[in-house]
Amino acid sequence: MSIGKVFAAAGTIGAMLLTTTAHAQDAVVAVTETVAETAAPALNTGDTAWMLTSTLLVIMMSIPGLALFYGGLTRSKNMLSVLMQVFVVFSLVTVLWAIYGYSLAFGGGGDYIGTFDKAFLSGITLSSLSGTIPEFVFASFQAAFAAITCALIIGSFAERIKFSAVLIFTALWFTFCYLPIAHMVWAPEGLLFKDGALDFAGGTVIHINAGVAALVGAYLVGKRLGFGKEAMKPHSMTFTMVGASLLWVGWFGFNAGSALSANGVAGLAFMNTIVATSAATLSWAIAESLLKGKPSMLGAASGAVAGLVAVTPAAGFVGPMGAIVLGLLAGPICLWGVSGLKRVMGADDAFDVFGVHGIGGILGALLTGVFAAPSLGGTGAADFSIASQVLIQLKGVVITIIWSGVVSVIAYKLVDIIVGLRVTEEEERVGLDISSHGESAYH
C-alpha cells in the first residue's frame, strides 16, 4: 500500500472516530439534560431565605398586627381580652398544626382530607424538601396561615365570649373546618385543587372560611349588651392604624411568600399587594366621603384590609392593572358589607369580620377567574376561559361557605353545651379584662 493510501485510510478512520465521539457527546448531553429534568428538586438557599422571612412576616400579622388592629377597635375595658385571645389562639393552633394539622392538610389523602402519615411531623428530616425549600420551613409557613385564620374569627364575638369557649371552639373549628378546606384547595389530591380552582394565598381557605364562621358566631353568641342603643366606639384608632400597617407589611410575606420561591411570581404578588391595597384605601375613603361627608381613619384602615383580602386569591395570577381594579371595587363593596348589608343581617359582628373578610374574599375569589385571563394581563394559559374559570371559582366559594357554615354551627353549639358561650351580664358590664383575666390594659 502506498503512503498516500495509508494517510487517506487514517484520515477516514479519524473522521469516523470524531463523528462517533461527537455523537457520544450529544448523547451524554441529552441524557444529562433528561436526568436533570427528572431529578428531584435541590435545596435553594435563596428560596429558603425568602420563605423564612415570609414566615416571620405572616407571624407578625397575628402577633402583634391583628392583635393591635382588633385591640384598638374594642372598648378600653376589653383591650387585654382581645390581645389575650389572639395571642393564645395563635399558640394553640400552631401546636395543633404540628401534632396533626399539617398531616391532615398536606399529608396525602383523598378529595376532602389528608392522612395521619405525617402526624407529629414524623418522617420530616433536615434533608426533607418541599419543592426547593426545607419541609420544616413549608410546614412553619402554613402553620402561620392556619393560626391567623382562626384568630380572625375573634373579631366577631369580641367583648362578650368566655375565654375557655374561644379555645374550645378554635380547636374544633380548626380540626373540622380549616384543615379540610386547606386540603381541598391546596393539596394536589384535594377536590378543588384537581378542579383547577385558583386561590393563590387563601381567599377561600382563610378569608371566606373565617368570615362565615365569624358571622355564625355573631348570631349564636348574641349581641353585646346595649348594642344599637349605646355608642360602642373604638377606644384607640392609633392602635388600629398601627395594627393595619403591620398587617399590610406582613401581607407581603402572606402573598409573595405563597409563590414558595424567590422568583418572578413572588415579584408579581408583591407588586399586586402594594397597588390593590392602595387602590382599596382610596376607593373606601372616597365612597365614605360621598356617603358620610368625611373620610375616617377607621375607613382608611378598613379599606386597606379589604384590598389585601380581595387580592389574596389573585396575587400571583393577575396583572397589576387587574389588581388595581380589584382594589377599587373592594373598597366600596366592603363598605357596603359593613354598613348596609350588616344592618339587613342584624348581626353584631363586632369588628366586621364578615363584611371585610367574607365579602372581600368572595369578591376576590370570583374576580380571580376574570383577571387571570392573559387578555386582561393575567398569567393564565393561552386557552384560558373566563366563563369556565369563574364557574370553578364559584364552586369553591359555595363549598367553603356551606362547609364553614355547617361546621361552625355545630362547633358553637357543642361549646355552648360544654362550657357555655357567654360571660354573665355582670362580667360583660365590668369588662373582660378584669372579669376574665384579672388585669387591666390601663391604670
N, C-alpha and C positions, 0 to 999 in steps of 0.2 A: 504494500500500500504506500502511496506517495505521501510525503509530508503534508501536502495541501489537503489530501483527503482526511488525514488524521486530524488536522486543525478544524476541518469542516465538521467532522463527526463530534469532536469535543465541543464545538460551538453549539451543535444541535442538542447534545446531552445537557449542556449548561443551561440552554434556554428552557429545556423541559424541567430541569430542577428549579429554575427561577419561577416558572409558571406554577409548578406544584407547590412551591413554598408560599407563593402569593395566595394561591387558593387555600392553603392550610391556614395562613394568617387570617384570611377573610372568614374562614370557618370558625377559627378561635374567637375572633371579634364578635361574630354573630352569636356564638354560644355564650360568650361573656355577657353580651347585652341581654340575651334571653334570661340568663341566670339572675342578672341584676334586676330585671323587671319583675321576676317572680320571687326574689328573695324577700325574707321578712324585713319590715322597716327597721332601720337602725336608729339608735338614740340620737336626737338632735339637741345639742346643748342650747342653741338659740331658742328653739321652740319651748324647751323645758324652762328656761329662764323667764320667757314671756308668760307661760302658764302659771308658774309660781307667783309672779307678780299679779296676774289676773285673779288668782285665787285670793290673795290678800285684799285686792280691791273689792271683791264680792263680799268678803267677810266684813270689810269696813262699811258696806252698805247697811248691814244689820246693826252691828255694834261699832261705832255709835250712830251711824247715819239714820236708820229708820227709828231707832230709839229716841233720838232728839227731834226728829220730824213729828212723830206721834206725841212725844212729851210736850212739845210746845203747843200742840193743838188741844190738849186736855186742860182742865181746870187745875189750879195750883195744888189743891188738896189730893189730887190723884197722879201727880207728876211721877213720884217714885214708883208707884204701882205699874205704870206703863213701862218705865225703864226696866223694872224687875222682870216683867213678863217677857219683854223682848230678849233680855239677857239670858234668862233661864230657858226659854223656848229654844233659842239658838243652841244652847248647851245640850239640851235633851235630844234634839233632832240629830245633832252630829254624832252623839253616842249611838243612837238607834241606827243611824246610817252605817256605822262601822260594824255593828253587830249583825244586821240582816238587810238593811235598806239597800246598800249598794248591790248586794247579790240579787235581790228581787227585782231591782230596776234594770241591771245590766248583766246579770249572770246567766245568759242564755234564755231558755224558756220558750213559750209559745206566743199567741196573739196578745194575751192580756197581762201576763205576769212572768217574771223570771223564775229562777230556781234558787235553792239554798246552797248551790255548789261553792259560792264564794262567801258564805256566811262567816262572820268573824274575820273577814278579809283573808280567809285561808287560800293558799295557793299563790298569793301575790308575794313576790320576792323583790329584792333590789334590782334584779335584771328583767322583771316583768314590764312589758311595754304596752301602751295603748296608743297605737299609731307611732309617733316619733317621740313620745314623752313617757316617763315612768308611769306605770299604772297607779301607783300611790298618789301621784300628782293629779291624775284624772279623777280618781276617787275623791280626793280632797276638794277639787273644784266643784264636783257635783254635790258634795256634802253642803257646801256653802249655798248652793242653789236651793236645795231642799229646806235648809234652815230658814232662809229669808221668806220662802213661800209660806211656811207655817206661821212665821212672825207677822206677815202682812195681815192675817185674819184678825189679829188682836185689835186692830183699829175699829172694828165694827161694834164690838161689845165692851169697849173700854168703859171704865168708871162704875161698873155695877156687877162684875162677874167675880166669882170666887177664884182665888189663885190655884187651888187644887183642881178646880174644874177646867181651867185653862190647860194645865199639864196633862190631865187625862184625855181631854178632847184632842189635844195635839198628837198624843201617841196613837190614838185610834184613827184620826184623820190621815196622819202621815202614812200609816200602815195600809189602810184600805182605800185611800183615795190618791194621795200623791204618788205612791210607788207604781200602781197600775197605769196611771196616766203617763208618767215619765217613761215607763217601759213601752207602752203603746206608741208613743210619739218618737222616742229617741233610740230605742234598742232596735237593731237590724231585724230582730224576729217579731217586733211589735206590729199590731194591726194597722195603725195609722202610718207608721214608717213604710210598711210594704205598700200601702195605698199611694204613697208619694206625697203625703201631707208635708207642707213646708212650715217649719217652726224653728227658726234659727237659734233663738235663745230663750224661748219659753212663753210665748203668747198664750198658748193653751195650757201647757204644763203648769205655769206659775200664775199668770195674771187672771185668766178666766177661772181657773181652778180655785184660787184663793178668793176671788171676787164673789163667786157663787156661794162658797162656804161662809163668807162674811155676811152676805145678805140673809142666808138662812139663820145664822146666828143672831142677827139683829132682830129678826122676828121671834125666834124661840126664847132668847134671853129676855126680851121685852124692852120697853122704852125706859130711859132714865127718869127718875123722879123729877117732875117739873118740866119734862120735855114738851116744847111747844108753848109753855106758859111763862117760863123764865129764861133769861139770857144765859147761854152756855158758851161764852166766848173763849177762844184760845187764850191761855194765860201768858204765852211768850211767843210772839211772832219771830223774835230774834232766834230762838232755838229752832223754830220750824224752818226758817230760811237757811240756817247753818246745816240742819239735817237734810234739807232738799239739795243743798250744794254738795254735801258728802255723797248723797245718793247719785247725783249726776256724775261726779268724778268716778265713783265706784262702778257705775254702769258701763264705763269703758271696758273694764275687765269682764263685766257681765256679757256684753255684746261682742266686743272684739275678741275676747277670750274664747268665745264659743266657736271661733274658727279652729281652735285647738292647735294652732300653729302660728308662727310669726311670718305671715305671708300676705299676699295681696288681698285676700278675703278679709283678713283681720283689719287691714288698712281701710277697706271699703266700709266695714261695720263701724270702725272708729269715726270716719267722716260722717256717716249717717247718724250716729249717735249725737254728734255736735249739731248738725243742721236741723234734724227733726225736732229735737228738744227746744232749740231756739225758736223755731217756727211756731211750735205749740205755745210757748210762753207768750209770744207776741199776739197770736190769734186769740188766746184766752183773755189777755189784758184788753185787747180791742173790743171783744164781744162784751166783756164786763163793763167797759166804759159806756158802750151803747145802751146796755140794759139797765145799769145802776148809776150811771153818771160819773163814776170814778173807778180807776183800776186799783186793786188792792195787792198788798204783798202776798196775802194768802192765795189770791188768784194767780199771781205770777208763779208761785211755788207749785201750786196745784197744776197749772198749765205745763210746767216743766216735767213733772212726774207723768202727766198724761201723754206728753210727747215721747218720753222714754218708754212707757208701756206700749204705745202704738207701734213704735219702730222695732221693738224687741223681736217679734217673729219675722220681721222683714230685713233685719240689719245686714245680713250677708247676701241677700237675694235681690235687692232693689238698688237702683242708682241714686245718687244724691238728690236729683230733682224729684224723683219719686218719694224719697224720704221727706223732703220739704213739704210736698203736698200732703203726705200722711200727717205731719205735724200740724199743718194749717187746719186740717179737718179735725184732728184730735182735740184741739183747744175748745172750740165752741160746742162740739158734740159731748165732750165730757163735762163741760159747764152745764149743759142741759141735764146730763146724768146726775149731777149733784144738786140740781135745783128742781126743774120741772118734773123729771122722772121720779126723783126722791119723794116729792110731795104726793104724786099719784100713788106710789107704793106704800107710803105711810110708815116706813120702817125707820127706826132710829139707828141708822148706820153712822156711828159717832164721827168717824173721820173719813167718811165717804169712800170706803174701800171698793164697794161695788161700782159706784158712779165713775171712779177713775180707773181702777184696775180691771173690773169686769167689762165695762163699756169700752174702755180703751183697748183692752185685749181682744175683744170681739171685732172691733173696727180694724185693728192691725192685722189680725189673722185673716180676715176676709180680703182686705186690700192687698195683702202679700200676693194673693193669687192674681191680682191685676198688675201691679207694678213690677213683678218679677219677669214680666214679658220683655224679651230683648228689644222689641219695638218701642218700649217705654223706658229703655235704659237699664233693664234688669239683666240678671245673669242666667235666665232660663235657657233651655235648649232652643235650637233653631225652629223646631216644630212645636214650640210651646203654645198651648191653647188656653186662653184666659178663661173661657167658659168652663172647660173641664177642670182646670185647677181651682177655680172658685168653688165648684161643687165639692171637690175633695176637701178644701179648706172648711166649707160649711159642715161637712160630715164630722170633721174633727171638733169643731165648735160645739155642735149638738151633742156629740158623745161626751165631751168634757162637762157641759152644763148638766146633763142628766146624771152622769156618774157622780159628780161632785155634789149635786143637789140631794140625791138619794142617800149617799154615804154620810153627808153632813147631818141630815135629819136624824138618821139612826144614831150617829155618834153623840149628838147633843142630847137626845132622849136617854141614851144609856148613862151619860154623865149626870143628867138630872136625877136618875134613879139612884145612882151610886153615891154621889156627894151633894147633889143639888147644884143648880147653875148660878143662882144669885146670892149675893150677900143680903143681910137683913136691911130693912128700911133705915134703921138707926145707923148701921155701919156705912151705908151709902151716903147718908147725910153728913156724917163725920168726915168721910173721905177714905179711900182705900189705902192711902199711905199709912195712916195711923191704925185703922181697923184691921188691915190685913198684914202689915209689915212692922208696925210698932215704931215707925220713924217718920220723919217729915223731910221733904225736899228743902224747905225753907224754915228759918227760925227768926 
